[in-house]
């Protein structure tokens, strides 16, 4: 059995992915993001969340964007 050759090439553990390049500039979600303002959602749902009990909540703006 021959000894194993060592190479200087090591695979990358993490890859850099540019999220902006994944979604085309004329995509419908980019157009919606430019038109809709989700900042008021925090005020609307504030009475529904408690800062003292339970686990931290998922950002309500993120939830609305996902839906």
C-alpha positions in Angstrom: 0.0 0.0 0.0 1.4 3.4 -1.0 1.5 6.3 1.4 -1.2 8.9 1.1 -0.2 12.1 -0.7 -1.0 15.3 1.2 -2.3 18.2 -0.9 -2.4 21.8 0.1 -6.0 22.1 -1.1 -8.5 22.1 1.7 -12.3 22.3 1.1 -14.0 25.4 2.4 -16.1 24.9 5.5 -18.3 27.9 4.8 -19.3 29.4 1.5 -19.9 33.0 0.9 -23.3 33.5 -0.7 -24.5 36.9 -1.8 -28.2 36.9 -1.0 -28.8 40.0 -3.2 -27.6 38.1 -6.3 -30.1 35.2 -5.6 -33.2 37.4 -6.2 -33.4 39.2 -9.5 -33.8 43.0 -9.3 -37.1 42.9 -11.1 -38.6 40.2 -8.9 -42.1 40.8 -7.5 -40.9 40.5 -3.9 -38.4 43.4 -4.4 -41.3 45.5 -5.8 -43.5 44.7 -2.8 -40.7 45.5 -0.4 -40.3 48.9 -1.9 -44.0 49.7 -1.6 -45.1 48.2 1.7 -43.9 49.6 5.1 -44.0 46.9 7.8 -42.7 49.2 10.6 -46.2 49.7 12.1 -46.6 46.0 12.8 -44.6 46.3 16.0 -47.1 48.8 17.4 -50.1 46.7 16.4 -48.9 43.5 18.1 -47.2 45.1 21.2 -50.2 44.4 23.5 -50.1 40.7 22.5 -46.5 40.1 23.7 -45.1 40.0 27.2 -41.5 41.0 27.9 -41.4 39.4 31.3 -42.7 35.9 30.7 -41.9 33.1 28.2 -39.3 32.9 25.5 -38.4 35.8 23.2 -40.8 36.1 20.4 -40.0 35.9 16.7 -39.9 39.3 15.1 -43.5 40.0 14.0 -42.2 42.0 11.0 -40.3 38.9 9.9 -43.4 36.7 10.3 -45.4 39.0 8.1 -42.7 39.1 5.4 -42.6 35.3 5.4 -46.3 35.0 5.0 
